[in-house]
Amino acid sequence: MRRALTFLTAAVLLLVSSGIGVFTADLPFWRRAFQLPLPADGAYLPVATIGDPAARPLVLASAVDATLDAAALEDIAGRARNAGSRALLVMHHGHLQLERYFAADDSSTLLPAALIARPLAAMAVGVGLRDGRIASLDTPIARYLGEWGDEARGKITVRQLLEETSGLETGGVTRRVLYTSPWDDLAGMPRFATSKGVRMLLGNDFESTALGFTLEHEPGGFYNVSPANTQLAAVILERATGLPFERYVDERLWRPAGGGRAELQLDRRAGMPAAHCCWRAAARDALRVINLLAMDGRADGRQVLAPGWVGEMARASRVNAETGMQLTRAALDGAEVLSATDDAGSAFWVVPARELAILNIANPDGGSADELPVLVLRAIKAP
């Protein structure tokens, strides 16, 4: 009897200690979960800070460089305000044509900029190709992810990651996860705690989480948006360049485009940023990088992206003609428009043929402003 009791006690202590160990290892996740919902401008610590504090400020176009009708721009700004916009900026031919803030923000405010995260990752891969760090878009990712060397996931190509056709699982629905409380739905807590998509937002090891995503479809066969696609592209860049993702982006893309201070959410101190979301940047600096798509990779006359890389990003996916590499494609008024959005309704639109870039940062409770790109196109003065 005593032997059985001793065995039972030992088993209970082992289970308790194992549970404590698991909880302790998972403590950062739960600490972040207890902070939900985040305020509109909230961010988790730690963050990685990039950018040039002394970056040259953008200046509104002079009367000579103004290429959009002033009255039309006033009407567009009014429509954006009524739709719940927080900031609206427009660049044309490399000149800032409109900059309006509709709340307490200004040109130095770090605003939520999740919508630039995925396109920036695709731009960074283009820089890695130009630098000779990545062999080609059609290279199987097992070349960089040795963990997947002997399995089907290793046959996914870099192109398929960027086109969201890798076949990897989505990780579950994560829309507005950061801005809602999981504690309001205790029945859904097990799903919240085990969701890989949620772990890609709140976890303490984004690389390991992304490497844990499994295949839902054969690579190259379906359009299936997954945070793991962008995160794995960032992991590949880190392994191929030997630099942290945020440092490579900062040195090879963000600063060359003229970007000032920005923040990326890290999984842990000295860890990895969430490459698929969670940027904070001044609207001007987000617009500078977006404008690379309008100017074939140029900024202030400097070639930041390889010539033709924007065209590669804009090329229709073999699976979904409405998407390219981390971009949505559409035709408006006869012009090809490239765009991206985020969960809060913020969006940017780029018209490469017109060298036009539009950025709309929305309030979380704001409405749609889908008519903005057409209105801005029609506001361009006749040559």
Backbone torsions as a table, in degrees:
resi	resn	phi	psi	omega
1	MET	NA	-44.9	-179.2
2	ARG	-63.2	-39.6	-179.8
3	ARG	-63.5	-41.2	179.7
4	ALA	-65.5	-40.8	179.6
5	LEU	-64.9	-40.8	177.9
6	THR	-61.9	-43.0	179.4
7	PHE	-62.9	-44.0	-179.2
8	LEU	-64.3	-42.7	178.7
9	THR	-61.3	-44.2	179.6
10	ALA	-62.2	-40.4	-179.9
11	ALA	-64.5	-42.3	179.4
12	VAL	-63.9	-44.6	179.1
13	LEU	-62.3	-37.3	179.0
14	LEU	-65.3	-43.8	179.4
15	LEU	-64.4	-42.3	179.8
16	VAL	-63.6	-46.0	-179.3
17	SER	-65.0	-37.2	177.6
18	SER	-65.0	-41.5	178.7
19	GLY	-63.6	-41.5	178.0
20	ILE	-63.2	-40.1	179.7
21	GLY	-63.7	-43.6	178.7
22	VAL	-63.3	-44.7	-179.3
23	PHE	-63.4	-41.4	180.0
24	THR	-63.0	-43.5	178.9
25	ALA	-64.1	-29.0	-177.2
26	ASP	-96.9	6.1	-174.7
27	LEU	-57.6	-41.4	178.9
28	PRO	-58.5	-38.6	178.1
29	PHE	-60.6	-48.5	-177.1
30	TRP	-70.9	-32.6	176.2
31	ARG	-60.5	-41.8	178.4
32	ARG	-70.5	-38.7	179.2
33	ALA	-60.8	-36.3	-179.6
34	PHE	-70.1	-16.8	178.8
35	GLN	-86.0	-10.5	-178.5
36	LEU	-73.5	146.8	0.6
37	PRO	-82.5	147.4	175.1
38	LEU	-75.1	148.4	169.9
39	PRO	-67.1	166.1	-174.8
40	ALA	-54.5	-36.6	-178.8
41	ASP	-102.5	12.0	-175.8
42	GLY	-75.0	155.8	176.4
43	ALA	-149.5	149.5	175.5
44	TYR	-81.7	149.3	169.7
45	LEU	-96.3	147.2	2.4
46	PRO	-86.6	164.9	174.7
47	VAL	-127.4	155.6	171.7
48	ALA	-98.3	131.6	-180.0
49	THR	-105.0	129.3	178.5
50	ILE	-128.0	177.4	174.5
51	GLY	100.9	166.2	-178.7
52	ASP	-97.9	113.0	-180.0
53	PRO	-60.3	-23.7	-179.0
54	ALA	-103.8	27.5	-178.9
55	ALA	-59.7	141.8	-179.5
56	ARG	-65.9	126.8	-178.1
57	PRO	-71.3	148.7	172.8
58	LEU	-74.4	145.2	-179.6
59	VAL	-121.7	134.9	177.7
60	LEU	-58.9	144.0	-177.9
61	ALA	-58.9	141.0	175.0
62	SER	-74.0	174.7	178.7
63	ALA	-59.3	-32.2	-179.9
64	VAL	-69.5	-38.7	-176.3
65	ASP	-91.8	-2.4	-179.9
66	ALA	-71.0	120.2	-176.1
67	THR	-116.2	2.1	177.8
68	LEU	-118.0	144.2	-177.8
69	ASP	-63.7	126.3	-174.0
70	ALA	-63.5	-41.9	-179.4
71	ALA	-65.9	-40.4	178.4
72	ALA	-63.8	-39.6	178.8
73	LEU	-63.7	-38.2	177.8
74	GLU	-63.3	-41.5	177.9
75	ASP	-64.2	-42.1	179.7
76	ILE	-63.5	-42.8	178.6
77	ALA	-62.0	-39.8	178.0
78	GLY	-64.0	-40.6	178.2
79	ARG	-64.2	-40.4	179.8
80	ALA	-64.4	-42.4	178.2
81	ARG	-60.4	-45.9	-178.9
82	ASN	-65.7	-26.6	179.6
83	ALA	-82.5	-4.0	178.8
84	GLY	95.6	24.5	178.3
85	SER	-73.7	151.9	177.0
86	ARG	-104.4	-34.6	177.4
87	ALA	-153.3	142.7	177.5
88	LEU	-136.4	124.2	-179.5
89	LEU	-132.3	144.9	-179.9
90	VAL	-136.0	132.4	172.0
91	MET	-120.2	141.4	178.3
92	HIS	-140.6	128.1	-176.7
93	HIS	53.9	33.9	176.5
94	GLY	81.2	5.5	179.8
95	HIS	-114.4	135.6	178.4
96	LEU	-71.3	116.5	-175.3
97	GLN	-99.8	-28.4	-177.2
98	LEU	-149.4	136.6	175.2
99	GLU	-147.8	108.5	-179.0
100	ARG	-131.3	138.1	174.8
101	TYR	-120.7	134.1	-171.9
102	PHE	-111.1	10.0	177.3
103	ALA	-132.3	-141.6	-179.0
104	ALA	-92.4	12.5	-175.8
105	ASP	-85.0	165.3	171.4
106	ASP	-147.0	-169.0	-173.2
107	SER	-67.2	-13.1	-179.4
108	SER	-102.0	-7.3	-177.4
109	THR	-68.7	130.7	173.4
110	LEU	-79.6	112.8	-175.8
111	LEU	-105.1	156.1	173.9
112	PRO	-57.8	128.9	-174.8
113	ALA	-136.1	39.7	-179.3
114	ALA	-60.1	-27.6	-175.2
115	LEU	-66.5	-18.0	179.1
116	ILE	-91.1	-9.7	-171.1
117	ALA	-61.9	-53.0	-175.3
118	ARG	-68.5	-46.9	175.6
119	PRO	-58.8	-36.4	178.2
120	LEU	-64.0	-38.3	177.5
121	ALA	-62.5	-40.8	178.0
122	ALA	-65.5	-39.5	175.8
123	MET	-61.5	-42.1	-179.3
124	ALA	-63.5	-37.3	175.6
125	VAL	-63.0	-39.6	176.6
126	GLY	-60.5	-39.6	176.5
127	VAL	-65.4	-40.0	178.0
128	GLY	-62.5	-37.2	175.3
129	LEU	-64.8	-46.4	180.0
130	ARG	-62.6	-36.3	-179.5
131	ASP	-77.4	-4.7	-179.3
132	GLY	78.6	13.8	-179.5
133	ARG	-83.4	-29.7	177.4
134	ILE	-114.8	132.8	-171.7
135	ALA	-65.2	-53.1	180.0
136	SER	-167.4	166.9	178.4
137	LEU	-66.6	-26.2	-176.0
138	ASP	-98.6	16.2	175.0
139	THR	-75.9	128.7	175.1
140	PRO	-59.9	138.5	-173.1
141	ILE	-73.9	-8.4	174.1
142	ALA	-60.1	-22.1	177.6
143	ARG	-61.2	-29.9	-178.3
144	TYR	-109.7	-25.3	-179.7
145	LEU	-110.4	83.5	-176.7
146	GLY	-59.8	-24.2	179.5
147	GLU	-60.8	-24.3	-176.5
148	TRP	-107.3	17.2	-172.7
149	GLY	-61.7	-31.0	-174.6
150	ASP	-112.8	28.3	-178.6
151	GLU	-141.9	172.1	-174.3
152	ALA	-61.7	-33.7	-179.3
153	ARG	-62.0	-28.9	-180.0
154	GLY	-67.6	-15.8	179.7
155	LYS	-85.0	-8.6	173.8
156	ILE	-58.5	142.0	178.3
157	THR	-100.1	163.6	176.1
158	VAL	-59.7	-40.9	178.5
159	ARG	-57.8	-44.0	-178.2
160	GLN	-65.8	-33.5	173.4
161	LEU	-60.5	-49.1	-175.3
162	LEU	-71.8	-28.1	179.1
163	GLU	-88.6	0.7	-178.2
164	GLU	60.7	36.8	177.4
165	THR	-120.3	24.0	-177.9
166	SER	-68.4	-24.6	-174.1
167	GLY	87.8	-1.7	179.0
168	LEU	-69.9	149.7	-179.6
169	GLU	-60.3	156.2	-178.5
170	THR	-76.6	-23.9	-177.0
171	GLY	87.4	3.2	179.6
172	GLY	97.0	168.0	-179.0
173	VAL	-77.5	123.1	-177.7
174	THR	-123.5	10.7	-177.9
175	ARG	-58.8	128.3	177.2
176	ARG	64.5	18.3	-179.4
177	VAL	-57.9	-41.0	-176.3
178	LEU	-71.1	-16.4	-173.2
179	TYR	-116.4	17.8	173.5
180	THR	-132.6	160.2	-178.4
181	SER	-100.0	124.0	176.8
182	PRO	-69.2	-17.3	-176.4
183	TRP	-77.7	-9.5	175.7
184	ASP	-79.8	-11.5	-179.1
185	ASP	-134.0	76.3	-175.9
186	LEU	-64.0	-28.3	178.9
187	ALA	-66.9	-27.3	179.6
188	GLY	-91.6	2.7	-176.8
189	MET	-60.8	-41.7	177.8
190	PRO	-59.1	-40.1	178.5
191	ARG	-65.6	-41.6	177.7
192	PHE	-60.9	-46.3	-173.9
193	ALA	-69.4	-26.1	-176.0
194	THR	-105.4	-3.0	-178.9
195	SER	-67.9	125.3	178.4
196	LYS	-67.1	-33.4	177.6
197	GLY	-64.1	-41.6	176.8
198	VAL	-64.5	-40.4	178.5
199	ARG	-62.4	-29.4	178.0
200	MET	-72.8	-10.1	176.9
201	LEU	-106.2	-35.6	-171.9
202	LEU	-116.6	-8.0	-173.6
203	GLY	-76.2	177.5	-177.6
204	ASN	-114.3	17.3	176.0
205	ASP	-158.9	82.0	-175.4
206	PHE	-64.4	-34.4	-179.4
207	GLU	-63.9	-51.4	-179.1
208	SER	-63.1	-38.2	178.5
209	THR	-62.9	-45.7	179.8
210	ALA	-62.6	-38.4	179.2
211	LEU	-69.5	-14.4	178.7
212	GLY	-89.7	-3.7	178.6
213	PHE	-70.6	139.5	-177.3
214	THR	-106.2	166.2	179.1
215	LEU	-78.1	133.3	170.3
216	GLU	-102.3	-28.5	-177.7
217	HIS	-139.0	163.8	174.9
218	GLU	-64.9	134.4	179.1
219	PRO	-54.0	134.5	176.7
220	GLY	86.9	0.9	-174.2
221	GLY	-102.4	-23.7	-174.7
222	PHE	-139.1	149.8	171.8
223	TYR	-87.5	116.8	-170.9
224	ASN	-146.9	94.5	-174.9
225	VAL	-66.8	128.0	-179.7
226	SER	-142.3	136.3	176.5
227	PRO	-62.0	-23.9	-179.6
228	ALA	-65.3	-30.9	-178.7
229	ASN	-59.7	-51.8	-179.6
230	THR	-68.2	-39.7	-178.7
231	GLN	-64.5	-40.1	179.3
232	LEU	-68.8	-33.4	174.4
233	ALA	-61.0	-38.8	177.4
234	ALA	-68.4	-39.8	176.7
235	VAL	-60.1	-43.4	179.3
236	ILE	-61.7	-42.2	177.9
237	LEU	-62.1	-41.5	179.5
238	GLU	-62.1	-44.7	-177.6
239	ARG	-72.1	-33.5	-177.8
240	ALA	-76.7	-31.3	-176.3
241	THR	-101.1	-20.5	-175.8
242	GLY	76.2	13.0	-179.3
243	LEU	-120.1	149.0	171.3
244	PRO	-57.5	144.9	-176.7
245	PHE	-54.7	-45.9	-176.6
246	GLU	-65.7	-33.0	179.4
247	ARG	-71.2	-40.1	178.6
248	TYR	-63.7	-44.4	178.1
249	VAL	-62.2	-42.9	-178.8
250	ASP	-61.8	-50.4	-173.9
251	GLU	-75.6	-33.8	-171.2
252	ARG	-104.4	-8.9	-173.9
253	LEU	-139.3	-56.5	-172.8
254	TRP	-65.8	-55.0	-179.8
255	ARG	-67.1	-41.9	176.8
256	PRO	-59.0	-27.8	176.8
257	ALA	-81.7	-5.2	178.2
258	GLY	97.3	11.6	-174.0
259	GLY	-69.5	136.6	173.7
260	GLY	-88.8	-157.8	-173.9
261	ARG	-60.5	135.0	175.1
262	ALA	-146.4	162.2	-178.6
263	GLU	-127.9	141.1	174.4
264	LEU	-122.1	136.9	179.8
265	GLN	-72.8	127.2	177.9
266	LEU	-97.6	153.3	174.9
267	ASP	-75.2	-30.9	179.0
268	ARG	-162.1	168.3	179.6
269	ARG	-59.4	131.0	-176.2
270	ALA	60.8	24.0	-179.8
271	GLY	-96.8	-145.8	-174.7
272	MET	-115.0	141.7	177.1
273	PRO	-75.5	159.7	172.3
274	ALA	-78.0	97.8	-174.6
275	ALA	-68.6	-18.3	-175.3
276	HIS	-92.6	-4.3	-176.8
277	CYS	-166.0	-172.3	158.5
278	CYS	68.7	33.0	169.5
279	TRP	-82.9	153.7	166.5
280	ARG	-133.0	128.3	-176.2
281	ALA	-155.5	157.1	171.4
282	ALA	-64.7	144.1	-177.5
283	ALA	-58.1	-37.7	179.1
284	ARG	-60.3	-42.6	-177.1
285	ASP	-72.3	-36.9	173.8
286	ALA	-61.0	-41.1	179.8
287	LEU	-65.0	-36.8	178.8
288	ARG	-56.2	-45.4	-177.1
289	VAL	-73.5	-40.6	175.3
290	ILE	-57.4	-38.7	-177.5
291	ASN	-65.1	-18.8	173.7
292	LEU	-58.2	-33.4	179.5
293	LEU	-70.7	-25.7	179.8
294	ALA	-84.1	-21.5	-171.2
295	MET	-115.9	26.4	-178.7
296	ASP	51.4	41.1	173.7
297	GLY	85.8	9.4	-178.0
298	ARG	-99.4	149.0	173.5
299	ALA	-142.0	119.1	-178.5
300	ASP	53.8	39.1	177.8
301	GLY	81.7	-2.5	-179.5
302	ARG	-100.1	135.8	-180.0
303	GLN	-84.5	100.7	-178.1
304	VAL	-83.6	-46.7	175.5
305	LEU	-97.9	154.8	177.5
306	ALA	-61.4	138.6	176.4
307	PRO	-54.0	132.4	179.8
308	GLY	91.5	-12.6	-178.1
309	TRP	-66.8	-35.9	177.3
310	VAL	-60.9	-41.2	176.7
311	GLY	-62.3	-35.0	177.2
312	GLU	-67.0	-42.3	177.7
313	MET	-64.7	-33.4	-176.6
314	ALA	-83.3	-11.0	-178.2
315	ARG	-62.6	136.0	-178.4
316	ALA	-61.5	135.4	175.2
317	SER	-61.5	148.9	178.0
318	ARG	-68.3	-16.5	-177.4
319	VAL	-104.7	-37.7	-175.8
320	ASN	-133.1	105.8	-175.8
321	ALA	-67.0	-13.0	-179.1
322	GLU	-90.3	3.2	-179.5
323	THR	-133.9	154.7	171.5
324	GLY	-119.9	-138.4	177.5
325	MET	-90.7	101.0	179.3
326	GLN	61.8	24.9	179.0
327	LEU	-137.4	152.3	170.7
328	THR	-99.6	142.2	-178.5
329	ARG	-114.0	141.3	175.8
330	ALA	-156.2	168.5	175.5
331	ALA	-118.9	125.1	178.1
332	LEU	-129.9	126.3	-178.6
333	ASP	51.0	37.5	176.6
334	GLY	79.8	5.0	-179.4
335	ALA	-115.2	144.7	176.0
336	GLU	-75.6	129.5	-178.9
337	VAL	-119.0	130.9	174.8
338	LEU	-106.4	138.0	-175.2
339	SER	-149.6	168.8	173.2
340	ALA	-154.2	152.7	179.7
341	THR	-134.5	171.8	172.1
342	ASP	-131.8	-180.0	-174.3
343	ASP	-64.7	-25.6	-176.2
344	ALA	-86.0	-3.9	-179.8
345	GLY	97.8	-0.9	174.5
346	SER	-67.9	152.4	-177.5
347	ALA	-155.6	155.2	165.8
348	PHE	-129.5	154.2	177.4
349	TRP	-134.9	136.8	179.9
350	VAL	-129.4	134.2	176.6
351	VAL	-118.8	91.5	-175.0
352	PRO	-56.8	-37.9	-177.3
353	ALA	-65.5	-22.0	179.3
354	ARG	-109.5	4.6	-177.2
355	GLU	50.6	48.6	-174.2
356	LEU	-120.2	133.6	177.8
357	ALA	-134.1	132.0	-177.6
358	ILE	-128.2	131.9	177.5
359	LEU	-125.2	125.4	177.4
360	ASN	-123.2	112.8	174.9
361	ILE	-94.9	120.6	-175.2
362	ALA	-97.5	148.0	166.5
363	ASN	-67.8	146.9	-178.4
364	PRO	-54.2	-31.4	-179.2
365	ASP	-97.5	9.4	-179.1
366	GLY	-74.4	171.1	179.7
367	GLY	-103.1	-169.4	-178.3
368	SER	-77.2	147.0	175.8
369	ALA	-130.6	41.8	-173.1
370	ASP	-65.4	-19.5	-177.9
371	GLU	-80.4	-9.5	-174.1
372	LEU	-57.4	-47.9	-176.7
373	PRO	-61.4	-38.1	178.6
374	VAL	-66.1	-43.0	-180.0
375	LEU	-62.7	-41.6	179.9
376	VAL	-68.0	-41.3	176.7
377	LEU	-56.8	-42.4	-178.7
378	ARG	-74.2	-14.2	179.5
379	ALA	-86.5	-8.8	179.7
380	ILE	-66.2	130.0	-179.1
381	LYS	-68.3	146.4	175.8
382	ALA	-66.5	140.1	-178.7
383	PRO	-65.8	NA	NA
